[in-house]
């Protein structure tokens, strides 16, 4: 990556900040500063999110992660300080501020039932108290998940941990959560950060962050912010997902925690290990270190059926392609975080944050494929029977192949920064460097063996039964012996990903300045600042494609036995034999130079994106009313390079011509926003927010990668284009909500949200001739900006600890949320639901915690949604609704040792994709994973 912080650009961003600091630096003398800390009664943990009120002045401060709070420029006098935290008894102290000098106040809160330690910092009630407190004190509409919250569920990664939050839908890969959709919007429309700095995309084309790369054990908390303030990055339409790791000053005492775990997957009957540790240590009163390590090696299996190329209609419809896929997957995930905090003085603190995670995914797939060419079936009652060569030269082609892919993804971030107080001023600053990558090295994808059956002694007959949507079956009615004969299957394709290198890097510099001014009642804060983000992203692929073998090579040479549970798929390639064959006989495989060159060229690109942002923000707070408003301006400078790859087929004589192509563009966006919070009374909080935001197009859709296939004989050109002319999504967002804190550990909340999104991006295909970027074509595929999309939704949530019930029922806890989203857009004359937009998502958690025992049952539901847009409505791909039940139990053996057992996917939830072809639902993909049980022990010191 080339770092491009030019003095001209940096000065342009920060000039306004510097000028404003100079203009208002002279202020009237102040009497003093009131500061302090809020912890639990044992002095173990800071109570982040607690609210401290300077009663007589109507000023409110929110307790930070390290437990601190601060009031600046407090006039001389005697005041009452009141602290409120969910689940704890309110406390009030009287303080006196002299004409000069500062005042310090320390608070140690105990639970409403008198429990000093456990209730406030450990367990399900601690999680409930923390989440409610941080939500109540927040400036924006948000949901918070604490470390303890994530530890209460048997979640595999950060994506699955967020599934429990209101309005969140998780998109799975092989049954494990990967991408996060918030309020029914595409994962590409979220932003994600760690310790305030961007997490980048490991994939080569997208902006969406694969959250399964990040181990949940390394995370201290997650804030899912659904409304924006001017000091936040403007490229968020779904939500800003802010992940925080631990700081040494988050706890008031040193801490060490270790977890040892094993898990067993019923589908493949394999046991997997997992281990993690966290620590926090104060080296001196002003210097601390904190961090964690995590390791998880998970083995599991997936049974899959996929269908395509549907034909016919009604109960005589059939798929011309049907695949039975047997997956065995091994995922190794490990990472670490290491953070240093240093208090230089009472007014200045510095930090160094580092994070690294690696996700190593090895996927073995055996596959049986039926392909029906130029044959019409005898079809009725949702069954179709084919006989090869019957009445025509049509054939039945059978493929048996193997995929052996290892792909690893890495993400990292290192940041240095701090904050400084100067009288009524607060300055924050941060310099960070983030990376993400995705790599392959020698994957086989696939090695294919094929047999074609036609007439005579080479004839087979097959009957397919589609009465079960999810499990279409087959029966070989003619030629069963030759169908299962491995010597009839010859090697016809061997494709090797020799190298994949997707790189994403960003260097960022941020500076903020804020000045607080006291009013007769409340405060007014002026805040302004700037940020520079310089990002480089690239994709470089190398493929070797072999279409022949020097000698005889059949499936019999590498024959193996499947472990597939949905059908008898017969003989398949064996992984060990295929690896040995590919290594020992590499010279015998016949490489297709032109196919390899085409595949290795057409996906490559390089991109550079620089963002220069500045903002000004005002914050008025009088205790009951808080208003935050202002404007952010972001300038985007983009440059990308790729290739125009033209393949010319002149009666079988194929030539391949590559030409470089590049483009540059820049644009500026003005993004105003306002957030209002009003405490109607001590129990009722009303919020409203309006903002404008954007999301830049994904790199893959913009990259100038133009692939042209020209057939000289037919005089036709088909094309696939990247579209550098894509405009960013632009959204106007509205939120309104009410939060009713009816009990110390209870809240009911409801809200509505609406978005109008312009220039929504969709993939477009056309069979009509045209010209694009000076290139004439007869048919083409590329991304375009669509019309407007409208999103409207309702969010409801309820949480409560039933401590008021008689024993033993006073250990019960309930948490429930429900989100309804109606998201539609206009594309090519059709009104469609937005992709990945589930109309309904819901979570229900029933917990019990009393004495040493902690039990929890968690159900997560989402309704079906549109996954991909087809050429017509009956070709659109939809995903079925999904409900998953997870169970967990913990038992405290001693004050420092807990044992646990968990059951993931207890109800054996599956995955189904379909279209609405021929008057009924038709299968596109079905997967089942069975259940996984986990067991282990956790040590805390």
PADRENPA-153439 format. One record per residue (C-alpha): residue in three letters; x, y, z. Coordinates in steps of 0.05 Angstrom, whole numbers, plus 32768, in hexadecimal, padded with zeros to 4 digits. Layout:
ALAXYZ/...
END
This chain:
UNK800080008000/UNK801980467FF0/UNK800A80788027/UNK7FF280B9800A/UNK7FE880EA8043/UNK7FFA8129801C/UNK800181698043/UNK7FCF818C8015/UNK7F9881588021/UNK7FA58154806C/UNK7FA5819F8074/UNK7F6481A4804C/UNK7F428174807C/UNK7F5D819080BD/UNK7F6181DB80AD/UNK7F1B81EA80C6/UNK7F2A81C58107/UNK7F6A81EB8113/UNK7F4A822E8104/UNK7F1082218132/UNK7F3D820B816B/UNK7F65824B8165/UNK7F2682768162/UNK7F06825D81A1/UNK7F43824881CA/UNK7F3C828581F7/UNK7F0582798229/UNK7EEF8293826B/UNK7F0F827882A9/UNK7EEF823882C3/UNK7EE58224830A/UNK7EF581DB8306/UNK7EEC819582EA/UNK7EC3815F830A/UNK7EDA811982F8/UNK7EDA80D38316/UNK7EC9808A830A/UNK7E8F805A8311/UNK7E9C80108321/UNK7E777FD5833F/UNK7E7A7FD1838B/UNK7EB37F9F838A/UNK7EDE7FD08363/UNK7EE97F9B832D/UNK7EC97FB782EE/UNK7EB87FFB82D1/UNK7E6D800582C4/UNK7E6E8021827E/UNK7E2D8043826A/UNK7E1B805B82AF/UNK7DFF80A382AF/UNK7E1B80D782DF/UNK7DEF811582E9/UNK7E0781588305/UNK7DC28166831F/UNK7DC181B1832B/UNK7DDF81C182E6/UNK7DB6818D82C0/UNK7DF6816F82A3/UNK7DFE81268292/UNK7E3E80FD8285/UNK7E4180B6826C/UNK7E738088828E/UNK7EA98070825D/UNK7EC7802B8253/UNK7EFB80388289/UNK7EC6804E82BB/UNK7ED7809882B6/UNK7EAA80D582B0/UNK7EB9811F82AB/UNK7E97816382B0/UNK7EBF819F8298/UNK7EBA81E882AB/UNK7E8E81DF82E7/UNK7E828221830D/UNK7E9382248357/UNK7E5C82098384/UNK7E3F81CD83A6/UNK7E1D8198837C/UNK7DFD8153837D/UNK7E1A811C8351/UNK7DE980E38343/UNK7DFB80A18321/UNK7DCB807282FF/UNK7DDA802C82E3/UNK7DA97FF582D1/UNK7DA47FC08306/UNK7DC87FEB833A/UNK7DB180188372/UNK7DB680638361/UNK7DEC80898387/UNK7DF380D38396/UNK7E2F80FA83B0/UNK7E35814383C4/UNK7E72816783A8/UNK7E8E81AD83B0/UNK7EB381CF8377/UNK7EE28206838D/UNK7EF482428363/UNK7F33821E834D/UNK7F4481D5834C/UNK7F2481948337/UNK7EF58164835B/UNK7EF781188358/UNK7EBC80EA836B/UNK7EBD809E836D/UNK7E7F8072836A/UNK7E7A8028837A/UNK7E35800C836A/UNK7E147FCD8384/UNK7DD97FA78368/UNK7D927FB7837D/UNK7D8F7F7383A1/UNK7DCF7F8083C6/UNK7DFC7F52839E/UNK7E407F74839C/UNK7E647F518363/UNK7E3F7F1D833A/UNK7E017F428323/UNK7E257F808309/UNK7E607F6182E5/UNK7E557F1782D7/UNK7E1C7EEF82B8/UNK7DDB7EFA8294/UNK7DC27F3282C2/UNK7E057F5682B9/UNK7DFC7F53826E/UNK7DB57F6D8272/UNK7DCA7FA7829F/UNK7E047FBA8274/UNK7DDD7FB88233/UNK7DA27FE1824F/UNK7DD08015826E/UNK7DF980208230/UNK7DBC80238204/UNK7D9A80558233/UNK7DD680848235/UNK7DE7808181EB/UNK7DE380BC81BC/UNK7DC880918182/UNK7D96805A8175/UNK7DC0801D8185/UNK7DC47FD781A1/UNK7DFF7FC281CD/UNK7E1A7F7C81D7/UNK7E4C7F72820F/UNK7E817F3D8216/UNK7E597F1A824B/UNK7E1D7F1C821C/UNK7E437EF981E5/UNK7E5D7EC68217/UNK7E167EB2822B/UNK7E097E9481E6/UNK7E2A7E5B81C0/UNK7E3E7E898186/UNK7E787E768159/UNK7E8D7EBD8145/UNK7E7B7F078147/UNK7E457F008111/UNK7E1F7ECD8139/UNK7E267EF78178/UNK7E037F308155/UNK7DC97F04813F/UNK7DAA7F108184/UNK7DA47F5B8179/UNK7D647F7E8164/UNK7D5D7F848118/UNK7D9A7F598107/UNK7D977F2180D4/UNK7DD47EF580CA/UNK7DE57ED68086/UNK7E047E92808F/UNK7E3A7E6C806A/UNK7E3B7E208075/UNK7E0C7E2A80B0/UNK7E397E5C80D3/UNK7E2A7EA780D7/UNK7E557ED280A9/UNK7E367F138092/UNK7E087F4180BA/UNK7DCA7F62809D/UNK7DAC7F9A80C8/UNK7D647FAF80BE/UNK7D5E7F848080/UNK7D957FA68058/UNK7DCF7F888031/UNK7E0D7F7B805C/UNK7E337FA8802C/UNK7E0C7FE28049/UNK7E297FDB808F/UNK7E6A7FF880A8/UNK7E947FD380DB/UNK7ECD7FEB8107/UNK7EF87FD1813F/UNK7F0E80018175/UNK7EF4803A8149/UNK7F1A8025810A/UNK7F00800280CC/UNK7EFF7FB780C4/UNK7F0D7FAA807B/UNK7EEF7F76804C/UNK7F167F368043/UNK7EF37F268002/UNK7F0D7F417FC0/UNK7ECE7F647FA7/UNK7EA17F797FE1/UNK7EA07FAC8019/UNK7E797F7F8048/UNK7EA27F648082/UNK7EA17F19808E/UNK7E957F1980D9/UNK7EA67ECF80E0/UNK7EEF7EE380DA/UNK7EEC7F03811F/UNK7EEA7ED6815E/UNK7EB57EEC818F/UNK7EE47EDE81C9/UNK7F107F1981B8/UNK7ED87F4C81BC/UNK7EC67F7781F8/UNK7E867F9581DB/UNK7E617FA4819A/UNK7E387FE3818E/UNK7E077FDD8153/UNK7DF780268144/UNK7DBB80318118/UNK7DBC807D8115/UNK7DF780AA8105/UNK7E1780E88123/UNK7E45811780FB/UNK7E8480FD811D/UNK7E7780B78101/UNK7E8C80A080BC/UNK7E5580AF808B/UNK7E57806E8063/UNK7E228047808A/UNK7DDB80388075/UNK7DCC7FF8809B/UNK7DF3800180DC/UNK7E37801580F7/UNK7E517FD6811A/UNK7E857FED814D/UNK7EAE7FB6816D/UNK7ED77FC481AA/UNK7F0F7F9B81C9/UNK7F237F9E8212/UNK7F4D7FD48234/UNK7F757FCB8274/UNK7F4F80058294/UNK7F0B7FE78286/UNK7F167FBF82C5/UNK7F2E7FD88308/UNK7F517F97831A/UNK7F7E7F6982F3/UNK7F5A7F3182D0/UNK7F6C7EEF82AF/UNK7F397EC1828E/UNK7F437E808267/UNK7F117E528243/UNK7F1B7E0B822B/UNK7EE57DED81FF/UNK7ED57DB281D3/UNK7E9C7DAB81A1/UNK7E7C7D70817E/UNK7E587D74813B/UNK7E237D3F812F/UNK7E277D4480E3/UNK7E6F7D2C80DD/UNK7E787D108124/UNK7EB77D39812F/UNK7ED07D5C816E/UNK7EF07DA18169/UNK7F1C7DC7819B/UNK7F167E0F81B0/UNK7F3E7E3981E2/UNK7F437E8281F5/UNK7F5F7EB1822A/UNK7F567EF9823E/UNK7F7F7F23826D/UNK7F847F698288/UNK7FBF7F8282B1/UNK7FD27FC582CE/UNK801E7FCA82CA/UNK801D800B82F1/UNK7FE5803A8308/UNK7FE9805C82C3/UNK7FFE80248294/UNK7FD57FE68283/UNK7FD47FAE8251/UNK7F997F82823C/UNK7F8E7F4F8207/UNK7F767F0B81F3/UNK7F837ECD81C9/UNK7F517E9F81A7/UNK7F577E5D8181/UNK7F207E338163/UNK7F267DF88133/UNK7EE17DE2811D/UNK7ED27DA580F3/UNK7E8C7D9B80D9/UNK7E657D82809D/UNK7E2E7D9A806F/UNK7E007D718042/UNK7DE77D998007/UNK7DBA7D937FCA/UNK7DB87DC77F92/UNK7D8B7DCC7F55/UNK7D8E7DFA7F18/UNK7D757E057ED1/UNK7D2C7DF87EE1/UNK7CFF7DE77EA6/UNK7CB77DD27E9A/UNK7C7D7DE97EC5/UNK7C4D7DD57EFC/UNK7C567D8D7F15/UNK7C7E7D7D7ED6/UNK7CB67DAF7EE6/UNK7CFD7D937EED/UNK7D457DAA7EF7/UNK7D767D9D7EBF/UNK7DAF7DA27EF1/UNK7DAD7D7F7F34/UNK7DE87D7B7F64/UNK7DF37D527FA4/UNK7E2B7D727FCC/UNK7E507D548007/UNK7E797D88802F/UNK7EAC7D7C8065/UNK7EC67DBE8082/UNK7EFE7DD080B1/UNK7F017E1780CB/UNK7F3B7E2F80F4/UNK7F327E738114/UNK7F667E958140/UNK7F777EDB8155/UNK7F927F09818A/UNK7F897F4F81A4/UNK7FBD7F7681CC/UNK7FAF7FBC81E7/UNK7FD87FED8210/UNK7FBD802A8235/UNK7FE780618254/UNK7FD0809C827D/UNK800480D1826F/UNK7FE3810182A0/UNK7F9F810F82BE/UNK7F8C8131827C/UNK7FAD81058247/UNK7FA880BA823A/UNK7FC480938200/UNK7FB6804D81E4/UNK7FD2801A81B4/UNK7FA07FE88199/UNK7FB07FAA816F/UNK7F847F738154/UNK7F927F388126/UNK7F667EFE810F/UNK7F6F7EC680DD/UNK7F377E9980C2/UNK7F507E5B809E/UNK7F187E388077/UNK7F247DF38058/UNK7EEA7DD78030/UNK7EE77D928012/UNK7EAC7D857FE4/UNK7E977D467FBE/UNK7E617D4F7F8B/UNK7E337D267F5F/UNK7E157D4F7F26/UNK7DDE7D3D7EF4/UNK7DDB7D677EB5/UNK7DA27D5A7E84/UNK7DB07D727E3D/UNK7D7D7D737E04/UNK7D4E7D417E25/UNK7D067D487E37/UNK7CEB7D1F7E70/UNK7CAD7CF87E7F/UNK7C957D267EB6/UNK7C597D287EE5/UNK7C497D2A7F2F/UNK7C8A7D507F3C/UNK7CB47D177F20/UNK7CDD7D177EE0/UNK7CFA7CDA7EBD/UNK7D327CE07E8A/UNK7D4F7CAA7E5C/UNK7D8F7CBE7E39/UNK7D8B7CBF7DED/UNK7D417CB37DEC/UNK7D237CD07DAC/UNK7D5F7CFE7DA1/UNK7DAA7D057DA9/UNK7D9E7D217DEF/UNK7DC97D087E28/UNK7DCF7D047E73/UNK7E127D1D7E8C/UNK7E2A7D077ED1/UNK7E637D2B7EF5/UNK7E867D157F33/UNK7EB87D487F4C/UNK7EDF7D5F7F88/UNK7EF17DA37FA4/UNK7F2C7DAD7FD3/UNK7F2E7DF77FE5/UNK7F557E18801C/UNK7F497E628024/UNK7F637E8E805D/UNK7F4E7ED38071/UNK7F747F03809E/UNK7F607F4580BD/UNK7F897F7480E9/UNK7F8A7FB98106/UNK7FBB7FE2812E/UNK7FAA80278149/UNK7FCD805C8173/UNK7FA780958191/UNK7F8F80B881CF/UNK7F6880F181EE/UNK7F7C81328210/UNK7F528160823B/UNK7F6481AA823E/UNK7F3381D0826A/UNK7EF181CC8245/UNK7F1281AD8208/UNK7F18816481F6/UNK7F45814C81BD/UNK7F45810681A1/UNK7F7480EA816D/UNK7F8180A7814B/UNK7FB0808B8116/UNK7FA0804580FE/UNK7FB4801180CA/UNK7F847FD980B6/UNK7F8D7F9E8088/UNK7F637F65806D/UNK7F747F2E803C/UNK7F5A7EEE801D/UNK7F887EB98000/UNK7F897E767FDD/UNK7FC57E4D7FC8/UNK7FBB7E0F7F9F/UNK7F717DFF7FAA/UNK7F517DCB7F7E/UNK7F0E7DE67F66/UNK7EFC7DB47F4A/UNK7F197D747F2D/UNK7EE17D587F04/UNK7ED27D137EE8/UNK7E9A7D0C7EB4/UNK7E727CD87E91/UNK7E3F7CE47E59/UNK7E077CB27E4F/UNK7DE17CAF7E0D/UNK7DC57C727DE8/UNK7DD07C277DE4/UNK7DFF7C077E16/UNK7E0F7C4D7E2F/UNK7DC77C5D7E41/UNK7DAD7C6F7E87/UNK7D6A7C847EA2/UNK7D5E7CB07EDF/UNK7D1F7CC47F04/UNK7D207D037F2F/UNK7CEC7D0E7F65/UNK7CDF7D587F79/UNK7CA57D4D7FA9/UNK7CD17D607FE4/UNK7CE77DA87FD8/UNK7D277DA18000/UNK7D3C7D5A7FED/UNK7D307D487FA4/UNK7D447CFF7F9B/UNK7D5C7CD67F60/UNK7D587C8E7F4B/UNK7D807C6D7F12/UNK7D4C7C447EED/UNK7D787C2D7EB2/UNK7DC37C207EB1/UNK7DD17C217EFC/UNK7E127BF87EF1/UNK7E317C2A7EC1/UNK7E187C657EEA/UNK7E427C4C7F25/UNK7E7E7C347EFD/UNK7EB97C627F0E/UNK7EE07C4D7ED0/UNK7EAD7C707EA4/UNK7EBC7CB47EC3/UNK7EF77CD77EA2/UNK7F1B7D157EBB/UNK7F037D517E92/UNK7F157D8D7EBD/UNK7F477D9F7EF2/UNK7F457DE87F09/UNK7F787E017F3B/UNK7F787E447F5F/UNK7FC37E4B7F60/UNK7FC07E8E7F83/UNK7F8C7EBE7F9D/UNK7FA37EFF7FBC/UNK7F6D7F307FD2/UNK7F8B7F6A7FFA/UNK7F697FA3801D/UNK7F8F7FD98045/UNK7F7C801A8065/UNK7FA280518088/UNK7F78808180B0/UNK7F8480C080D9/UNK7F4E80E08104/UNK7F4E811F812F/UNK7F14813B8158/UNK7F0D81788185/UNK7ED3818781B3/UNK7EC481C181E1/UNK7E8F81BE8217/UNK7E6C81FE822C/UNK7E408201826B/UNK7DFC82208266/UNK7DCE8234829F/UNK7DAF81EF8297/UNK7DD781BB8272/UNK7E1181BF8242/UNK7E1F81CD81F9/UNK7E5A81AA81D7/UNK7E7981BF8195/UNK7E9F81878174/UNK7EC481868132/UNK7EFA815E8110/UNK7F14813B80D4/UNK7F2680F680BB/UNK7F5080DC8081/UNK7F4880948069/UNK7F75807A8032/UNK7F6480358019/UNK7F8380067FE5/UNK7F607FC77FCE/UNK7F767F947F9A/UNK7F677F4F7F80/UNK7F987F227F5B/UNK7F847EDC7F44/UNK7FAD7EA57F24/UNK7F887E687F09/UNK7FA37E2A7EE6/UNK7F6E7E067EBE/UNK7F7B7DC07EA3/UNK7F4B7DA17E71/UNK7F6F7D607E62/UNK7F9E7D2A7E7B/UNK7FD87D087E58/UNK7FC47CC07E63/UNK7F887C9D7E80/UNK7F697CBB7EBE/UNK7F257CA47ED7/UNK7EFF7CA97F18/UNK7F167C627F27/UNK7F5D7C7C7F33/UNK7F467CA97F6D/UNK7F057C877F83/UNK7EEB7C927FC9/UNK7EAD7C8B7FF5/UNK7E7E7CC68006/UNK7E657CD8804C/UNK7E267CF88030/UNK7DE57CF18056/UNK7DAF7D098026/UNK7DB67CD57FEF/UNK7DE27C9D7FD5/UNK7E107CC27FA5/UNK7E3D7C877F96/UNK7E877C8B7F87/UNK7EAA7CCE7F90/UNK7EF27CE77F8B/UNK7F1C7CDB7FCA/UNK7F407D187FE5/UNK7F827CF57FF6/UNK7F867CD27FB4/UNK7F777D117F8D/UNK7FAD7D387FB2/UNK7FE07D017FA6/UNK7FCD7CFC7F5D/UNK7FD17D477F51/UNK80157D4A7F73/UNK80357D0D7F54/UNK801A7D167F0D/UNK80197D627F06/UNK803D7D607EC2/UNK80077D347EA4/UNK7FD07D677EAB/UNK7FC57D8F7E6B/UNK7FBF7DD97E79/UNK7F917E057E50/UNK7FBC7E437E49/UNK7F867E717E2E/UNK7F517E5C7E61/UNK7F847E647E99/UNK7F997EA97E7F/UNK7F517EC07E7A/UNK7F3F7EA87EBF/UNK7F7E7EC67EDD/UNK7F737F0B7EBE/UNK7F2A7F1E7EBD/UNK7F207F257F09/UNK7F5E7F4E7F1A/UNK7F5A7F977F2E/UNK7F7B7FCC7F59/UNK7F5680047F7C/UNK7F6680407FA7/UNK7F3280667FCF/UNK7F4380A57FF8/UNK7F0E80C58025/UNK7F17810A8043/UNK7EE3811C8077/UNK7ED4815680A5/UNK7E99816580D2/UNK7E7C81968105/UNK7E4C817F813B/UNK7E26819F8173/UNK7E0C817B81B1/UNK7DD9819A81E0/UNK7DCA81748220/UNK7DA1818C825C/UNK7D958148827B/UNK7D4F813F8260/UNK7D5D81548218/UNK7D9A814281EE/UNK7DA1815A81A6/UNK7DDC8148817A/UNK7DDF81668135/UNK7E0E817D80FF/UNK7E2A816E80BB/UNK7E618142809F/UNK7E83814C805C/UNK7EA78112803A/UNK7ED081177FFA/UNK7EDF80D67FD6/UNK7F1980CE7FA5/UNK7F18808B7F80/UNK7F47806D7F4D/UNK7F4480267F31/UNK7F677FFD7EFC/UNK7F557FBB7EDA/UNK7F537F9C7E95/UNK7F287F967E58/UNK7F2E7F4C7E46/UNK7F147F397E00/UNK7F0D7EF07DEB/UNK7F037EE77DA0/UNK7EEA7EA47D86/UNK7EF47E9F7D3B/UNK7ED87E597D2A/UNK7EFE7E397D63/UNK7F3D7E637D5C/UNK7F3C7E887D9F/UNK7F667EC57DAD/UNK7F697EED7DED/UNK7F7A7F377DF0/UNK7F847F5F7E30/UNK7F867FAB7E36/UNK7F907FD37E75/UNK7F5A80047E8A/UNK7F5680367EC3/UNK7F28806C7EDE/UNK7F2680A37F13/UNK7EEC80C87F33/UNK7EDE80F37F70/UNK7E9F810C7F91/UNK7E8A81317FD0/UNK7E5081227FFF/UNK7E30814F8033/UNK7E108126806A/UNK7DE78149809F/UNK7DCA812580DC/UNK7DA58132811D/UNK7D9781058159/UNK7D6681178190/UNK7D5F80F481D3/UNK7D2A810B8204/UNK7D1F80F0824A/UNK7CD480F68251/UNK7CDB80E1829A/UNK7D0980B482C3/UNK7CEF8076829F/UNK7CDE808C8258/UNK7D1180A08223/UNK7CFD80B881DD/UNK7D2D80BB81A2/UNK7D2B80D5815B/UNK7D6180D98126/UNK7D6680F180DE/UNK7DA580EA80B5/UNK7DC080E5806F/UNK7DF580B1805F/UNK7E14808C8025/UNK7E35804A8013/UNK7E6980477FDD/UNK7E6280107FA8/UNK7E897FD07FB3/UNK7ECD7FCE7F92/UNK7EBB7F907F69/UNK7E7F7FB27F48/UNK7EA77FF07F37/UNK7EE87FCF7F20/UNK7EF57FDB7ED6/UNK7EF67F917EC5/UNK7ED87F8A7E80/UNK7ED17F437E65/UNK7EBD7F3D7E1C/UNK7EAE7EFC7DF7/UNK7EAA7F067DAC/UNK7E907ECF7D7E/UNK7EA77EE17D38/UNK7E7A7EAF7D14/UNK7E3B7EC87D37/UNK7E547F117D39/UNK7E3F7F177D82/UNK7E617F357DBE/UNK7E4D7F227E05/UNK7E6A7F4C7E3D/UNK7E727F507E89/UNK7E847F957EA2/UNK7E997FB67EE1/UNK7E787FFA7EE7/UNK7EA680337EFC/UNK7E6B80637EF2/UNK7E4480487F2E/UNK7E2D807C7F5F/UNK7E2D806F7FAA/UNK7DED805C7FCE/UNK7DD0809A7FF0/UNK7D9E80938029/UNK7D7280C08053/UNK7D66809D8096/UNK7D3280A880CC/UNK7D2A80878111/UNK7CF98092814A/UNK7CF480688189/UNK7CDB806481D1/UNK7CFF80408209/UNK7CD880318249/UNK7D05801E8283/UNK7CCD800382AE/UNK7CFA7FDF82E0/UNK7D427FE082F8/UNK7D517FA682CB/UNK7D1B7FAC8297/UNK7D0D7FD28257/UNK7CD97FD28220/UNK7CE97FF881E1/UNK7CC98004819E/UNK7CDB802C8161/UNK7CD280388117/UNK7D06804480E2/UNK7D03805A8099/UNK7D3680638062/UNK7D33807D801B/UNK7D6E80637FF4/UNK7D8180817FB1/UNK7DAF80627F7C/UNK7DA6801C7F99/UNK7DD67FED7F73/UNK7DBE7FAD7F51/UNK7DDC7F7D7F1F/UNK7DBF7F867ED9/UNK7DBF7F587E9C/UNK7DA57F667E56/UNK7D9D7F407E15/UNK7D957F817DEE/UNK7DCF7F9F7DC7/UNK7DEF7FDE7DE1/UNK7E3080047DED/UNK7E52800A7E31/UNK7E9280327E3D/UNK7E9C80347DF2/UNK7E957FE87DEA/UNK7E5C7FCD7DBF/UNK7E3A7F8D7DD7/UNK7E007F5F7DC7/UNK7DF47F487E0F/UNK7E137F607E50/UNK7E147F5C7E9B/UNK7E287F947ECA/UNK7E137FB97F09/UNK7DE77FF77F04/UNK7DC8802B7F32/UNK7D7F801B7F3B/UNK7D4780497F4F/UNK7D3180597F96/UNK7D2880267FCD/UNK7CFB80318009/UNK7D068010804D/UNK7CD580128086/UNK7CD77FEA80C6/UNK7CC27FE1810E/UNK7CEF7FC98147/UNK7CD57FAF818A/UNK7CFD7F9481C5/UNK7CF17F7E820C/UNK7D237F698242/UNK7D197F5C828C/UNK7D387F3982C8/UNK7D007F1D82F4/UNK7D237F2B8336/UNK7CE17F3F8356/UNK7CC57EF88354/UNK7CC97EC9838E/UNK7D037E988390/UNK7D157E6F8367/UNK7CF37E95832F/UNK7D197ED5833D/UNK7D517EBA8312/UNK7D297EBE82D2/UNK7D3C7EEE8299/UNK7D197EFB8257/UNK7D317F218219/UNK7D097F2681D9/UNK7D0C7F51819A/UNK7CE77F558158/UNK7CF57F7D8119/UNK7CC87F8680DD/UNK7CE77FA2809E/UNK7CC67FB4805C/UNK7CFD7FC3802A/UNK7CED7FCB7FE0/UNK7D0E7FE87FA3/UNK7D017FF27F59/UNK7D2E7FCD7F29/UNK7D237FCA7EDD/UNK7CD87FD67EE4/UNK7CCF7FA47F1D/UNK7CC27FB37F66/UNK7CEA7F817F90/UNK7CFC7F767FD9/UNK7D437F8B7FE4/UNK7D747F517FE5/UNK7D847F34802B/UNK7D477F598047/UNK7D227F2B8077/UNK7CDE7F498088/UNK7CE07F2C80CE/UNK7D177F1D80FF/UNK7D0C7F098147/UNK7D337EF08184/UNK7D197ED181C4/UNK7D487EC281FE/UNK7D317E9F823E/UNK7D657E9F8275/UNK7D6B7E8782BC/UNK7DA37E9C82EB/UNK7DA57E8E8335/UNK7DDD7E798362/UNK7E117E50833B/UNK7DE17E3D8302/UNK7DD67E6382C1/UNK7DA87E49828A/UNK7D957E688248/UNK7D6B7E56820B/UNK7D707E8381CE/UNK7D457E818190/UNK7D567EAA8152/UNK7D257EB28118/UNK7D267ED580D5/UNK7CF37ED1809D/UNK7D057EC18056/UNK7D247EF48027/UNK7D3A7F027FE0/UNK7D827EEC7FD7/UNK7D917EFA7F8D/UNK7D6B7F1B7F55/UNK7D607EEF7F17/UNK7D507F027ED0/UNK7D057EFB7EE0/UNK7CDA7EF57F1F/UNK7CD87EA97F1A/UNK7D247EA67F18/UNK7D2E7ED17F57/UNK7D527EAB7F8E/UNK7D317EAB7FD3/UNK7D487E908016/UNK7D177E6B8044/UNK7D087E83808A/UNK7D367E6B80C2/UNK7D2E7E5C810C/UNK7D687E448137/UNK7D677E2F8180/UNK7DA67E3081AB/UNK7DAC7E1981F3/UNK7DE17E268227/UNK7DEE7E158270/UNK7E247E2D82A0/UNK7E357E1882E6/UNK7E637E3D8317/UNK7E8E7E088338/UNK7EB67E3C8360/UNK7EBC7E87835F/UNK7EF07E7F8328/UNK7EDA7E428301/UNK7E9C7E3882D5/UNK7E8A7DFB82AB/UNK7E5A7E008270/UNK7E367DD8823B/UNK7E147DF381FD/UNK7DEA7DD881C3/UNK7DED7DFE8181/UNK7DB47DF5814E/UNK7D8E7DC8817D/UNK7D537DC5814D/UNK7D7E7DB28110/UNK7D6C7DF080E8/UNK7D7C7DEC809E/UNK7D867E1B8063/UNK7D5A7E1C8025/UNK7D5E7E487FE7/UNK7D297E467FB0/UNK7D077E6A7F77/UNK7CBE7E6F7F64/UNK7CC47E4A7F21/UNK7C8A7E2B7EFC/UNK7C547E3C7F2F/UNK7C757E207F6E/UNK7CB47E247F97/UNK7CF07E017F77/UNK7D2F7DEE7F9C/UNK7D707E137F8D/UNK7D987E007FCB/UNK7D8D7DD7800B/UNK7DBF7DCC8044/UNK7DBC7DAA8087/UNK7DF07DAC80BF/UNK7DD37D8880FB/UNK7DE47D9D8142/UNK7E257DAD8166/UNK7E307DA581B1/UNK7E657DCC81D7/UNK7E827DC0821C/UNK7EBA7DDF8244/UNK7ED47E048280/UNK7EE47E4E828D/UNK7F157E6882C1/UNK7F127EB082DB/UNK7F477ECF8309/
END
